[in-house]
Amino acid sequence: MESKFFRFLKIVGVGYKARAEAEGRLLFLKLGYSHEVELTVPPAVRVFCFKNNVVCCTGIDKGRVHQFAASVRSCQIGFVFGIKLQGFCSLEEVSISL
């Protein structure tokens, strides 16, 4: 499969980790829940984990790649006690601290 579209997600948080198995067909996320979150990757998308905290979604269909990346981001825990430093951020995004 020739990959033309990429989406990189960085996981930010203490103890948050990701791992891909079954040749990029399964994605396991540790996001602070009591269990790992298991996501099945769509057929047109592949997933790679460069580190424990960087997830790469790639594929030939831009819409499906971005849709799967959005579904990965929706798995995060909501903001706890006003702390906004936990969860996912895209490597293309720029965060500004004031």
trRosetta pair geometry for C-beta under 8 A, 3 or more apart (Angstrom, degrees):
i j d omega theta_ij theta_ji phi_ij phi_ji
1 46 6.9 155 78 -28 141 128
1 59 7.5 -35 155 -136 133 59
1 60 6.5 -122 -177 -29 97 114
2 60 6.3 70 79 -89 72 113
3 6 6.9 66 154 -69 116 84
3 46 6.9 -82 -87 40 126 120
3 58 4.2 12 -154 162 138 117
3 59 6.2 -35 -128 -70 84 9
3 60 6.7 -114 -116 -62 37 65
4 59 7.9 -36 43 108 68 38
4 60 5.6 64 18 -126 102 57
4 62 7.9 -61 96 -64 101 85
5 58 6.8 162 87 -150 54 56
5 59 6.0 -24 62 68 98 64
5 60 7.1 123 16 -135 96 13
5 61 7.3 -82 31 84 138 21
5 62 4.6 172 -94 -98 162 69
5 65 4.7 -175 109 27 119 160
5 66 7.8 -65 157 -36 135 85
6 56 6.2 -29 -159 -165 101 98
6 57 7.2 139 -162 79 48 54
6 58 5.0 -12 -104 -100 71 89
6 65 7.4 -101 -110 180 10 147
7 56 7.4 145 75 -159 47 49
7 57 4.4 -14 61 61 100 104
7 58 7.5 -171 23 -71 66 47
7 65 5.4 156 -6 153 118 102
7 66 6.1 148 -71 -93 148 56
7 68 8.0 156 54 75 141 87
7 69 4.1 -74 125 -69 149 152
7 90 7.1 -60 -171 -133 85 108
8 54 6.5 -14 -168 -169 101 95
8 55 7.2 152 -157 81 50 50
8 56 5.4 -18 -102 -102 74 72
8 57 7.9 -163 -74 24 28 70
8 90 6.7 107 81 -162 65 66
8 91 4.1 -14 95 15 120 126
8 92 7.4 127 52 -25 94 81
9 54 7.4 156 81 -156 49 47
9 55 4.6 -13 61 61 99 101
9 56 7.9 -171 22 -76 70 29
9 57 7.2 41 -6 -8 107 104
9 69 6.1 173 -49 -152 121 97
9 72 6.1 -159 9 105 172 134
9 73 6.8 -146 -129 -70 137 90
9 88 5.0 -17 -173 -162 113 116
9 89 7.4 145 -158 73 65 30
9 90 6.1 -46 -103 -100 62 56
9 91 7.4 -132 -86 -17 14 84
10 53 6.1 34 -165 143 69 93
10 54 5.6 -17 -105 -102 70 72
10 55 7.9 -169 -77 23 24 72
10 88 7.0 139 71 -157 45 61
10 89 5.3 -25 62 66 96 82
10 90 7.5 124 15 -141 83 8
10 91 5.7 101 -26 -69 110 83
11 16 4.5 -146 157 128 117 120
11 17 7.1 164 92 -98 154 15
11 18 5.9 157 -23 -19 146 111
11 29 7.7 179 -103 -145 145 101
11 31 7.9 -116 -150 -101 124 83
11 52 7.8 -82 58 129 127 66
11 53 4.4 -127 57 -151 91 75
11 54 7.5 -134 13 -62 81 30
11 55 7.0 67 -31 -11 102 104
11 87 7.7 -109 -146 147 61 23
11 88 5.9 -34 -100 -98 59 70
12 16 7.0 32 84 53 18 146
12 53 7.4 82 -71 -170 39 126
12 85 6.0 -105 139 166 124 68
12 86 6.1 -151 103 -127 82 30
12 87 6.4 -2 58 58 90 45
12 88 7.3 156 17 -103 82 18
12 89 6.0 24 -9 4 125 109
13 16 3.8 70 70 -15 104 130
13 31 7.5 59 72 -149 152 61
13 32 6.9 -70 150 -44 144 119
13 85 7.3 146 -86 118 67 74
13 86 3.9 63 -94 -137 114 87
13 87 6.6 85 -41 -22 125 31
15 30 6.6 -93 150 130 80 118
15 32 6.8 105 90 -81 115 71
16 29 7.8 -9 -167 -176 83 87
16 30 6.2 -179 -144 94 38 77
16 31 5.7 34 -127 -115 96 51
16 32 6.8 -29 -82 -33 87 88
16 53 6.7 77 98 -114 92 95
16 86 7.2 151 -40 -158 141 88
17 29 7.5 170 89 -155 49 46
17 30 4.5 21 48 42 86 115
17 52 4.4 -43 -136 -180 93 107
17 53 6.8 -73 -115 -71 50 66
18 27 6.6 -14 -166 -172 104 95
18 28 7.0 154 -156 84 53 55
18 29 5.2 -13 -104 -105 82 71
18 30 7.5 -146 -67 23 40 71
18 49 5.2 -168 107 -112 97 129
18 52 6.5 143 41 -177 60 49
18 53 7.0 115 18 -109 97 26
18 54 8.0 -135 52 60 125 22
18 55 5.0 -41 112 -69 165 112
19 27 7.7 161 84 -155 39 52
19 28 5.1 -12 62 60 86 103
19 49 5.6 -95 -121 21 35 163
19 52 7.4 -22 -65 -126 81 70
20 24 5.5 8 171 -106 133 51
20 26 6.9 146 -159 83 57 57
20 27 5.5 -24 -103 -102 75 69
20 28 7.7 -177 -85 20 27 74
20 47 4.8 -171 -112 109 132 98
20 48 6.0 -100 26 -120 159 25
20 49 4.9 174 -2 -9 98 100
20 55 7.7 129 -49 -133 110 90
21 25 7.6 -56 97 58 58 74
21 26 4.8 -23 66 70 87 111
21 28 6.8 30 1 -8 110 111
22 25 4.2 -66 109 52 110 106
22 26 4.7 67 31 8 119 104
23 46 7.9 -60 146 -138 72 106
24 41 6.3 -57 150 52 69 166
24 46 3.9 20 148 -162 150 82
24 47 4.8 161 -156 48 82 58
24 48 6.2 -31 -100 -62 112 65
25 40 7.1 -11 161 -155 76 70
25 41 5.3 -142 -153 45 34 108
25 47 8.0 -170 -38 31 10 100
26 38 6.5 -22 -167 -164 104 94
26 39 7.3 146 -162 77 54 52
26 40 6.3 -30 -106 -108 68 54
26 41 6.7 -126 -67 -3 20 95
27 38 7.4 146 79 -158 51 46
27 39 4.5 -17 63 62 101 102
27 41 6.1 94 -17 -57 103 101
27 47 5.0 -43 -74 117 116 167
27 55 7.2 56 -147 -142 130 132
27 72 7.0 -41 117 -108 155 115
28 36 4.9 4 -171 167 101 132
28 37 7.1 148 -158 76 49 50
28 38 5.6 -16 -102 -101 74 69
28 39 7.8 -170 -75 22 29 73
29 36 6.5 147 67 -168 40 76
29 37 4.4 -20 61 60 100 103
29 38 8.0 -167 21 -71 74 26
29 39 7.1 35 -7 -5 110 110
29 72 7.4 150 -62 -156 146 88
29 75 6.0 95 73 115 156 148
30 33 7.9 -140 -156 43 50 77
30 36 5.6 -47 -79 -109 71 82
30 37 7.8 179 -78 17 23 80
31 37 6.0 2 12 1 117 126
31 75 6.1 170 -16 130 165 98
31 76 5.9 -141 -163 -121 137 53
31 77 6.0 167 144 -18 104 92
32 77 5.2 -56 71 -14 130 145
32 86 7.6 26 -31 179 148 140
33 36 7.7 164 72 -81 108 13
33 37 6.6 90 30 -47 141 94
33 77 7.2 175 -56 -67 79 111
37 75 5.1 132 151 -169 166 136
39 71 7.1 142 -143 122 135 111
39 72 6.6 -83 -16 -96 175 79
39 75 7.3 -97 -59 -58 125 149
41 45 5.3 -128 179 91 99 99
41 46 6.9 72 153 -120 151 25
41 47 5.2 -144 -92 -9 144 115
41 68 6.7 48 -142 -152 73 146
42 45 4.8 64 62 20 89 109
42 64 5.7 -114 85 -173 149 119
42 68 5.9 -130 12 -76 110 126
44 59 5.0 81 141 -168 75 134
44 60 6.3 -97 -171 48 99 84
44 61 4.8 13 149 18 144 121
44 64 4.8 58 81 89 123 162
44 65 7.9 -97 117 -52 96 73
45 57 5.9 -14 -170 -169 116 94
45 58 7.1 140 -159 74 66 35
45 59 4.2 -64 -104 -55 55 139
45 61 7.7 -79 -63 54 80 95
45 64 5.5 -142 -51 133 109 106
45 65 5.6 155 -112 -96 107 62
45 68 4.9 87 -157 1 176 162
46 57 7.7 154 80 -156 44 47
46 58 5.3 -26 65 68 92 88
46 59 6.2 152 13 -74 71 77
47 55 6.5 -18 -164 -171 101 98
47 56 7.0 150 -157 80 50 56
47 57 5.7 -18 -102 -101 78 65
47 58 7.7 164 -87 23 31 73
47 68 8.0 -124 -71 143 109 136
48 55 7.6 151 81 -160 45 51
48 56 4.5 -13 62 59 93 108
48 58 7.1 8 7 8 106 117
49 52 7.0 32 168 -109 124 25
49 54 6.8 132 -160 81 60 60
49 55 5.7 -27 -101 -103 75 64
49 56 7.5 -173 -82 17 26 78
50 54 4.5 -28 52 87 104 120
50 56 6.4 69 -27 -19 101 115
51 54 4.7 63 38 20 91 100
54 91 7.7 34 -138 -58 104 128
55 72 6.7 -141 105 173 156 158
57 65 5.3 148 130 -162 106 82
57 68 5.5 178 -153 93 144 113
57 69 4.8 -146 33 -70 153 93
57 72 7.2 -160 -55 -4 134 145
58 65 6.6 -1 -143 -125 15 127
59 64 5.9 -66 99 88 156 108
59 65 4.5 -169 41 -71 108 103
61 64 4.2 47 94 19 117 111
61 65 6.5 165 86 -16 61 86
62 65 5.8 -59 -147 36 30 111
62 66 6.2 19 161 -10 67 110
63 66 6.1 -62 -146 42 26 103
63 67 6.0 26 156 -20 65 112
64 67 5.5 -53 -139 39 31 113
64 68 6.2 30 161 -17 65 105
65 68 6.1 -57 -149 37 26 106
65 69 6.4 25 153 -17 62 108
66 69 5.6 -52 -145 38 34 113
66 70 6.3 36 154 -21 65 104
67 70 5.7 -53 -150 35 31 112
67 71 6.6 31 151 -19 64 104
68 71 5.5 -52 -148 35 36 111
68 72 6.5 41 151 -21 66 100
69 72 5.6 -49 -151 32 34 113
69 73 6.5 34 151 -17 64 104
69 90 7.6 57 166 -99 132 107
70 73 5.6 -52 -148 37 35 112
70 74 6.4 39 152 -26 65 104
71 74 5.6 -48 -146 30 35 115
71 75 7.4 48 152 -32 58 95
72 75 6.1 -47 -167 12 37 116
72 88 6.8 115 121 -90 91 165
73 76 6.4 -30 -176 -6 49 113
73 87 7.5 58 -157 169 76 104
73 88 4.5 -123 -117 66 79 143
76 86 7.3 163 -173 130 118 83
76 87 3.9 58 -167 -132 157 94
76 88 5.7 -141 -53 -3 135 91
77 80 6.9 1 132 -36 118 109
77 86 6.9 -19 66 122 100 128
77 87 7.2 -136 52 -84 62 90
79 82 6.5 31 151 -120 117 16
79 83 6.2 -178 -166 66 83 53
79 84 5.6 -13 -122 -91 126 64
79 86 7.5 149 -116 52 58 98
80 83 5.7 -12 70 39 71 106
80 86 7.4 4 23 38 99 143
83 86 6.2 47 120 -1 108 106
89 93 5.5 -112 -179 60 92 132
89 95 6.6 -32 -150 -47 152 126
90 93 4.5 100 64 -12 89 103
